[in-house]
Amino acid sequence: MKRKKWLTILFSVLSIYLVWILTSAILYKPVKVEKIYSPARGFYAPAFTLSTLDGNSFTLSDHIGKPMLVTLWASWCGPCKAEMPDFNQVYKEMQDEILIVGVNVTNQDSLLDVTNFVAENDLIFPILLDTQGEVADLYQLQGLPMTFVIDSEGIIQQRIVGGPISAASVRGFFSELMRED
């Protein structure tokens, strides 16, 4: 008799458990996870739109699909001036596969100095003008230069404060990102 009672209890518990599992499966609705944007490693790069030095509009999110290097810089910044020619060299070599973008912190710089620096160094990658400091704020500028290496999905893989960063290092960043893709 005791055995029959225990079997009845066990069967009841298992029945309740099975009903709970089936109900959960029927009522389950997947949660839509929103992208989280932050200027930190492992997060999506915050979106922005700025004017280029030549007057066009540049929207970062339009370029997702290619690995990118985004650097915040100023023409008076020594390490910035030292690394920009190396960035330009790598961009010339790999521009079909990668994107390098220079965000000039124009609210801390002179447009004439920026124009002269770009011309003197024959920079061919996009130079954007952050005239109001919005991108500097969005990316929590801590010092110049400040560089972000972003993968083809738009996720920040590296955040580097200071410089200069050598051409060899930039090639290494992109080589690693393309190997992961």
Buried (B, 14 or more C-beta within 10 A) or exposed (E): EEEEEEEEEEEEEEEEEEEEEEEEEEEEEEEEEEEEBBBEEEBBBBBBEBBBBEEEEBEBEEBBEBBBBBBBBBBBBEBBBBBBBBBBEBBEBBEEEBBBBBBBBBBBBEEEBBBEBBEEEEBEBBBBBBBEEEBBEBBEBEEBBBBBBBBBEBBBBBBBEEBBBBBEBBBEBBEBBBEEE
